Amino acid sequence: MEKSALQIARAAYQPKLPKALQGAVKVKEGQPTQSVGDQEEIKKLFPNTYGMPIVEFEPATEANTKKMNVGIILSGGQAPGGHNVITGLFDQIKKLNPENRLFGFILGPGGLVDHNYMELTADIIDEYRNTGGFDMIGSGRTKLEKVEQFEKGLEIIRELDIKAIVIIGGDDSNTNACVLAEYYAAKNYGVQVIGCPKTIDGDLKNDQIETSFGFDTACKTYSELIGNIERDCNSARKYWHFIKVMGRSASHIALECALQTQPNICLVSEEVEAKEQSLDEVVEYIASAVAVRAAEGNNYGTVIIPEGLIEFIPAIKKLIAQLNDVLATPEAQNLSRDEQIAFVKSHISKENLAVFESLPESVAAQLALDRDPHGNVQVSLIETEKLLSSMVAVKLDAWKKEGKFAGKFSAQHHFFGYEGRCAAPSNFDADYCYALGTSAAQLIANGKTGYMAIVKNTTAPAEQWIAGGVPITMMMNMERRNGEMKPVIRKALVELDGKPFKAFAAQRERWAKETAYVYPGPIQYWGPTEVCDQPTRTLALEQSK
């Protein structure tokens, strides 16, 4: 593999570990736990892995050197730091017993089912230390949900004499890890399953998981790009830049990037929903800021928009729900484009029709025509940034005719998604992920299953971080998925009474009027700790006493 100068230098970086993980460990067990919701149902579904205690690692005098081979799976979308979870796991199991072996299943959970794997040796591991991406073994989105999959996976687990499987993923992947752990425990197969919290969206967090890995690096990467655009914006002084960022279910990325770069406007989906704002109200909010800045002679600005915004506007949410039902009916199949749009218009409520007809034609057509494999509207295809800027332009034209707006408005559009998913991990993510991998190894060595590896106290220096594990069942509740109630890890949305949102809300009126841009620049790997080792603003605010 060809390497850049940065990658060669970066490979030599030794991630910092919490004190408790630097040598042999013993487990300190807390009180029995219960799920965050629907306790009776979750307990019934997970009788073997429910109610287990939270565990914390403490330094010990001797390690468990019993032989254990481990399998590892990368599941779902990429996030910076995944390779360091694997290297931390590898280093720790080899330290416990040099005969221990690590097997990577290729292209996600499907690799376990299809017996597609490779042994991860020191030569391979050393190529990927402190690198971004999931390309060591690849990732995939196969869901582990069926008994046939569990049994097929067991065949290769037995053949390779694997004691435990580690699944690195988001809320869905870790829900699957919990189901797999429960199945193997119920059958007394002696196979442990451990999860690791990954997602750049930042929506896998709770009282036990302070942050999901990859969020730090992705936000710093996007914030660098947004800062560059702000500087260009402030130099040319003639464009409004509409910047959409990742985050379909939650606006953590948009909020974090706003805290880092101080744009003129940042929309937060959760607030739009809580205030029951219409699309027109969102458009008017942006147009008003454009008009205020234009009155000061500033015909330019920046707007950050979360990817999932459109689904959080209550009127559009209702429209989408009815469209999904109407378009699933047999009569809606095999129609031409025009017939399908006409069919939709004649089969939705008067209220929803009014919303449908208020949308730009291209967006309305997208809602009525494009479906995903589950038959749902493909919201991620809607170019929300272009939708909003075109509606702002229409609103400003109307105001111009009424003499309410005398400025100029010209828009540029950006979507930052893939740019942040495989960046070289920041020092924070490199350290955090290495500690998660080391914790996963210790959970296995201490006989745990159905746990997620956790590292806490992450705004302190790494030496003071607290490592351990939390039962996955503790984070679960029942939610409706594809028409039926299923156990899932509860998603963490932006809390409007939380410190990060409040810090943003306290500043945004000033940012809207003034040009208060901050240019974070690229991620720094070497240099003073206040430049290189800082966590996200979100984490720092959440942890501030």
C-alpha positions in Angstrom: 0.0 0.0 0.0 1.4 3.4 -1.0 1.7 5.9 1.9 1.8 9.6 2.2 4.4 11.4 4.4 1.6 12.2 6.9 0.5 8.5 7.0 4.1 7.3 7.6 4.6 9.8 10.4 1.1 9.1 11.8 1.7 5.4 12.0 4.3 6.0 14.7 1.8 7.8 17.0 1.2 5.7 20.1 -2.4 6.4 21.3 -2.7 7.4 24.9 -4.5 4.9 27.2 -6.4 5.4 30.5 -4.4 4.4 33.5 -6.7 1.4 34.2 -6.0 -0.1 30.8 -2.2 0.2 30.9 -1.6 -3.1 32.6 -3.6 -6.0 34.0 -7.2 -5.2 34.9 -9.9 -6.4 37.3 -13.6 -5.8 37.0 -15.6 -3.6 39.4 -19.3 -4.4 39.1 -22.1 -1.8 39.7 -25.8 -2.3 40.5 -28.1 -4.4 38.3 -29.4 -2.3 35.4 -32.7 -1.9 33.5 -33.6 -0.7 30.0 -34.4 3.0 29.4 -38.0 2.1 28.5 -40.4 -0.8 28.1 -38.7 -2.8 30.9 -41.0 -5.8 30.9 -40.9 -6.3 27.1 -37.1 -5.9 26.9 -36.6 -8.3 29.8 -38.9 -10.9 28.1 -36.9 -10.6 24.9 -33.5 -10.7 26.5 -33.8 -13.0 29.6 -30.1 -14.0 29.5 -28.5 -10.5 28.9 -31.0 -8.2 30.8 -30.3 -6.6 34.1 -26.5 -7.1 34.1 -24.4 -4.5 36.0 -22.3 -1.7 34.5 -18.6 -2.7 34.8 -15.5 -0.6 35.3 -11.9 -1.6 34.9 -9.4 -1.1 37.7 -5.7 -1.9 37.8 -4.9 -5.5 38.9 -1.7 -7.5 39.6 -2.3 -10.4 37.2 -3.9 -10.7 33.8 -6.2 -13.4 32.4 -3.8 -15.2 29.9 -6.3 -17.9 28.8 -6.3 -18.5 25.1 -9.0 -16.7 23.1 -9.4 -16.1 19.4 -11.6 -13.1 18.5 -13.6 -12.1 15.4 -14.2 -8.5 14.4 -16.9 -6.9 12.2 -17.2 -3.3 10.9 -20.9 -2.6 10.4 -22.7 0.3 8.7 -21.3 3.6 7.5 -17.6 4.5 7.9 -16.4 6.6 10.8 -12.9 7.9 11.5 -11.1 5.7 14.1 -12.5 2.3 13.3 -9.0 1.0 12.5 -7.8 2.1 15.9 -10.5 0.0 17.6 -9.1 -3.0 15.7 -5.5 -2.2 16.6 -6.4 -1.6 20.2 -8.2 -5.0 20.3 -5.3 -6.7 18.5 -2.6 -5.3 20.7 -4.5 -6.2 23.9 -5.3 -9.8 23.0 -1.7 -10.4 22.0 -0.5 -8.8 25.2 -2.8 -11.2 27.2 -1.5 -14.2 25.2 0.7 -14.1 22.1 -1.1 -17.2 20.8 -4.4 -15.3 20.6 -5.6 -14.7 17.0 -7.8 -12.0 15.5 -10.0 -12.7 12.5 -11.7 -9.9 10.5 -14.9 -10.7 8.7 -15.0 -9.1 5.3 -17.5 -6.4 4.3 -19.5 -6.3 7.5 -21.9 -8.8 9.1 -22.4 -10.5 5.8 -18.8 -11.8 6.1 -19.7 -13.8 9.2 -22.8 -15.4 7.5 -20.9 -16.1 4.3 -17.7 -17.3 6.0 -15.7 -14.6 4.3 -12.8 -13.7 6.6 -9.0 -13.0 6.9 -6.7 -13.4 9.8 -5.4 -10.0 10.9 -1.6 -10.3 11.6 0.8 -7.8 13.0 2.0 -6.9 9.4 -1.6 -6.0 8.3 -2.4 -4.2 11.6 0.7 -2.0 11.4 -0.3 -0.8 7.9 -3.5 0.7 9.4 -2.5 2.3 12.7 -4.1 5.8 13.1 -5.6 5.8 9.6 -9.2 6.7 8.6 -11.6 4.5 6.8 -12.7 0.9 7.2 -10.7 -0.4 4.3 -8.7 -2.9 6.3 -11.7 -5.4 6.1 -14.5 -3.3 4.6 -17.9 -2.7 6.0 -21.5 -3.6 5.1 -25.1 -3.1 6.0 -26.3 -6.8 6.3 -28.6 -7.0 9.4 -28.0 -10.0 11.8 -31.6 -10.8 12.7 -32.4 -14.3 11.7 -31.7 -17.7 13.4 -30.3 -19.1 10.1 -27.7 -16.3 10.0 -26.8 -16.9 13.7 -26.4 -20.6 13.1 -24.4 -20.1 9.8 -22.1 -17.7 11.6 -21.6 -20.3 14.4 -20.2 -22.8 11.9 -17.2 -20.5 11.1 -16.9 -19.4 14.7 -16.4 -23.1 15.7 -14.1 -23.8 12.8 -11.8 -20.9 13.8 -12.2 -21.6 17.5 -13.4 -18.0 18.1 -14.4 -17.2 21.7 -16.0 -13.8 21.0 -17.3 -11.5 18.2 -16.8 -7.7 18.4 -19.2 -5.7 16.3 -18.3 -2.0 15.7 -21.4 -0.1 14.6 -24.2 2.4 15.3 -27.5 1.9 17.2 -28.9 -0.6 14.7 -25.7 -2.7 14.5 -25.4 -2.7 18.3 -29.0 -3.8 18.6 -28.2 -6.7 16.3 -25.1 -7.4 18.5 -27.4 -7.6 21.5 -29.8 -10.0 19.7 -26.9 -12.2 18.7 -25.4 -12.2 22.2 -28.8 -13.2 23.6 -29.2 -16.0 21.1 -25.8 -17.5 21.7 -26.3 -17.2 25.5 -29.7 -18.8 25.4 -28.2 -21.8 23.4 -25.2 -22.0 25.8 -22.9 -21.9 22.8 -20.2 -20.2 24.8 -19.7 -17.4 22.2 -19.5 -13.8 23.6 -20.6 -10.7 21.7 -19.3 -7.2 22.4 -20.3 -3.9 20.7 -18.5 -0.6 20.1 -20.2 2.8 19.7 -19.6 4.2 16.2 -21.4 6.9 14.2 -20.3 10.3 12.9 -23.9 11.5 13.4 -23.4 11.5 17.2 -26.8 10.1 18.0 -25.5 7.0 19.8 -24.9 8.6 23.2 -26.5 8.5 26.7 -25.5 8.6 30.3 -23.0 5.8 29.8 -21.7 6.6 26.3 -20.4 10.2 26.2 -19.8 10.3 22.5 -19.7 7.9 19.5 -16.4 7.6 17.8 -15.8 9.4 14.5 -18.0 12.4 15.5 -15.0 14.4 16.7 -13.0 14.0 13.4 -16.0 14.3 11.1 -17.1 17.6 12.7 -13.6 19.0 12.7 -13.3 18.0 9.0 -16.6 19.7 8.1 -15.8 22.7 10.2 -12.5 23.2 8.4 -14.4 23.2 5.1 -17.2 25.5 6.4 -14.5 27.8 7.8 -12.8 27.9 4.3 -16.2 28.7 2.7 -16.9 31.5 5.3 -13.5 33.0 4.6 -14.2 32.9 0.8 -17.7 34.3 1.5 -16.1 37.2 3.6 -13.6 37.8 0.8 -15.9 37.9 -2.3 -18.9 39.3 -0.3 -21.5 38.4 -3.0 -22.9 34.9 -2.2 -25.1 33.2 0.4 -23.7 29.7 0.9 -26.2 27.0 1.9 -24.3 24.1 3.4 -26.0 20.8 4.1 -24.2 18.5 6.5 -24.8 14.8 7.5 -27.3 14.0 10.2 -30.7 12.5 9.0 -32.1 11.7 12.5 -30.3 14.2 14.6 -28.7 17.6 14.2 -25.6 17.0 16.4 -23.2 17.6 13.4 -24.9 20.8 12.3 -24.9 22.2 15.9 -21.2 21.2 16.5 -20.1 22.8 13.3 -22.1 26.0 14.2 -20.3 26.1 17.6 -17.0 25.8 15.8 -17.5 28.2 12.9 -20.2 30.7 14.0 -22.2 30.9 10.7 -25.0 33.5 10.2 -27.6 30.8 10.5 -27.8 27.2 11.6 -31.0 25.3 11.5 -31.6 22.5 14.1 -34.2 20.0 13.0 -35.3 19.2 16.6 -36.1 22.8 17.3 -38.1 23.1 14.0 -40.1 20.1 15.1 -40.6 21.3 18.7 -41.8 24.7 17.5 -44.0 23.0 14.8 -42.6 25.4 12.2 -43.9 25.3 8.6 -41.5 25.3 5.7 -42.6 28.8 5.0 -41.7 29.9 8.5 -38.2 28.4 8.1 -37.8 30.2 4.8 -39.0 33.5 6.3 -36.5 33.1 9.1 -33.6 32.8 6.6 -35.0 35.5 4.3 -35.3 37.9 7.3 -31.6 37.4 8.1 -30.7 38.0 4.5 -32.7 41.2 4.5 -31.2 42.5 7.8 -27.6 41.9 6.5 -28.5 43.5 3.1 -29.6 46.6 4.9 -26.1 46.9 6.3 -24.6 46.4 2.8 -23.7 42.7 3.4 -25.2 40.7 0.6 -23.5 37.5 1.7 -23.7 34.9 4.5 -23.6 31.2 5.5 -26.4 28.8 6.4 -25.8 25.3 7.9 -28.7 22.8 7.3 -28.9 19.3 8.8 -29.6 16.6 6.2 -32.8 15.4 7.8 -34.4 18.8 8.3 -37.3 18.3 5.8 -38.6 15.2 7.8 -38.8 17.3 11.0 -41.1 19.9 9.6 -44.4 18.6 11.0 -46.5 19.4 7.9 -44.1 17.7 5.6 -43.7 14.8 8.0 -47.5 14.2 7.9 -47.4 14.5 4.1 -44.6 12.0 3.8 -46.4 9.5 6.1 -49.5 9.7 3.9 -47.5 9.5 0.7 -45.9 6.3 2.0 -49.3 4.8 2.6 -50.9 6.0 -0.7 -48.0 4.9 -2.9 -47.9 1.4 -1.2 -51.4 0.6 -2.5 -51.7 -1.7 -5.6 -53.5 1.0 -7.7 -50.4 3.2 -7.4 -48.1 0.7 -9.1 -46.9 0.8 -12.7 -48.2 4.3 -13.4 -46.4 6.9 -15.6 -44.8 9.9 -14.0 -47.7 12.2 -14.6 -50.3 9.6 -13.7 -48.5 8.9 -10.4 -48.5 12.6 -9.5 -52.2 12.9 -10.4 -52.9 9.8 -8.3 -51.1 11.2 -5.3 -53.0 14.5 -5.6 -56.4 12.8 -5.7 -55.6 10.4 -2.8 -54.2 12.7 -0.1 -56.0 14.9 2.4 -56.8 18.5 1.6 -54.3 19.7 4.2 -51.5 17.5 2.8 -52.4 18.6 -0.8 -52.0 22.2 0.2 -48.5 21.4 1.5 -47.7 19.3 -1.6 -48.7 22.1 -3.9 -46.6 24.7 -2.0 -43.4 22.8 -2.7 -41.2 23.6 -5.8 -42.2 21.2 -8.6 -39.0 19.3 -8.6 -39.2 18.5 -4.9 -42.9 17.5 -5.1 -42.1 15.2 -8.0 -39.2 13.7 -6.0 -41.6 13.0 -3.0 -44.2 11.5 -5.3 -41.9 9.3 -7.4 -38.7 8.2 -5.7 -39.0 5.3 -3.3 -36.4 3.3 -1.4 -36.4 -0.6 -1.3 -38.8 -0.4 1.8 -41.3 1.7 -0.2 -40.5 4.9 1.7 -39.8 8.4 0.3 -36.0 8.8 -0.3 -35.7 11.9 1.8 -31.9 11.9 1.6 -32.1 12.6 -2.1 -34.0 15.9 -1.6 -31.5 18.7 -2.0 -32.7 20.6 1.0 -30.1 23.3 0.6 -31.4 24.1 -3.0 -35.0 23.8 -1.9 -34.5 26.4 0.8 -32.4 28.8 -1.2 -34.9 28.8 -4.1 -37.8 29.5 -1.8 -35.8 32.3 0.0 -35.2 33.8 -3.5 -38.9 33.7 -4.3 -39.7 35.3 -0.9 -37.1 38.1 -1.4 -38.5 38.8 -4.9 -41.9 39.3 -3.3 -40.5 41.6 -0.6 -38.6 43.6 -3.3 -41.9 44.3 -5.1 -43.4 45.5 -1.7 -40.3 47.6 -1.1 -39.2 45.5 1.9 -35.9 44.3 0.4 -33.4 46.3 -1.6 -30.4 44.0 -1.5 -29.0 41.3 -3.8 -29.3 37.6 -3.2 -27.2 35.0 -5.0 -26.7 31.4 -3.6 -24.1 28.7 -3.7 -24.8 25.1 -2.6 -22.7 22.5 -0.8 -23.3 19.1 0.8 -20.7 17.7 3.2 -21.1 14.0 3.8 -18.6 11.5 2.5 -15.8 14.1 3.0 -15.9 13.5 6.7 -16.5 9.8 7.1 -13.0 8.4 6.4 -10.7 11.3 7.5 -7.5 10.4 9.4 -8.7 10.4 13.0 -8.0 13.3 15.3 -5.8 12.6 18.3 -9.1 12.4 20.3 -10.6 9.8 18.1 -7.3 7.9 17.7 -7.0 7.7 21.5 -10.7 7.1 22.2 -10.9 4.3 19.7 -7.7 2.5 20.8 -9.1 2.6 24.4 -12.5 1.2 23.1 -10.7 -1.7 21.4 -8.6 -2.4 24.5 -11.7 -2.3 26.7 -13.5 -4.8 24.3 -10.6 -7.2 24.7 -10.8 -6.9 28.5 -14.6 -7.4 28.5 -14.0 -10.7 26.5 -11.1 -11.8 28.8 -13.5 -11.2 31.8 -16.2 -13.4 30.4 -18.7 -10.6 29.4 -21.3 -10.8 26.6 -24.1 -8.5 25.5 -21.9 -5.5 26.6 -20.8 -2.4 24.8 -17.3 -1.1 25.4 -17.3 2.4 27.0 -14.8 5.0 27.9 -15.9 7.9 30.1 -14.6 11.2 31.6 -13.3 12.0 28.0 -12.8 15.7 28.5 -10.1 15.0 31.1 -6.5 14.0 29.9 -6.6 10.4 28.4 -4.7 9.0 31.4 -7.8 9.9 33.6 -10.4 8.3 31.3 -12.5 5.6 32.9 -13.0 2.4 30.9 -15.5 -0.4 31.2 -18.7 -1.8 29.7 -22.4 -1.2 29.7 -25.1 -3.9 29.0 -26.6 -3.1 25.6 -30.1 -3.9 27.0 -29.8 -0.9 29.3 -30.0 1.4 26.3 -33.0 -0.2 24.7 -36.7 0.5 24.3 -39.4 -0.7 21.9 -40.1 1.3 18.7 -42.2 0.8 15.6 -40.0 -0.3 12.7 -41.5 -1.3 9.3 -44.9 -1.7 10.9 -44.0 -3.8 13.9 -42.7 -3.1 17.4 -39.0 -4.0 17.8 -36.3 -3.6 20.5 -33.8 -0.9 19.5 -31.2 1.3 21.1 -32.9 4.7 21.7 -31.4 7.4 19.4 -30.1 10.5 21.1 -31.4 13.7 19.5 -30.3 17.3 20.2 -31.7 18.3 23.6 -33.1 21.8 23.4 -32.5 22.3 27.1 -29.0 20.9 26.9 -25.9 23.0 27.3 -24.6 22.8 23.7 -27.9 24.1 22.2 -28.3 26.7 24.9 -24.8 28.0 24.1 -25.6 28.2 20.4 -29.1 29.8 21.0 -27.5 32.5 23.2 -25.2 33.6 20.3 -27.2 33.1 17.2 -28.9 36.5 16.9 -25.6 38.2 17.0 -24.1 35.8 14.4 -27.1 36.4 12.1 -26.5 40.1 12.0 -22.7 40.4 12.3 -19.9 38.6 10.4 -18.5 36.6 13.4 -17.0 33.7 11.5 -14.4 31.5 13.0 -11.9 29.6 10.7 -10.9 26.4 12.6 -8.4 25.3 9.9 -7.3 21.6 9.3 -7.0 19.0 12.1 -3.7 19.2 13.8 -1.9 16.1 15.0 1.3 17.5 16.5 1.8 20.6 18.6 0.4 22.1 21.8 -2.4 20.1 23.5 -4.9 23.0 23.3 -4.6 22.7 19.5 -4.3 19.0 19.1 -6.2 17.2 21.8 -9.3 19.1 22.3 -12.7 17.3 22.3 -15.7 18.7 20.4 -17.5 21.8 21.7 -20.5 19.6 22.3 -18.7 17.3 24.6 -16.9 20.1 26.4 -20.2 21.9 27.1 -22.0 18.7 28.1 -19.3 17.8 30.6 -18.8 21.3 32.0 -19.7 21.3 35.6 
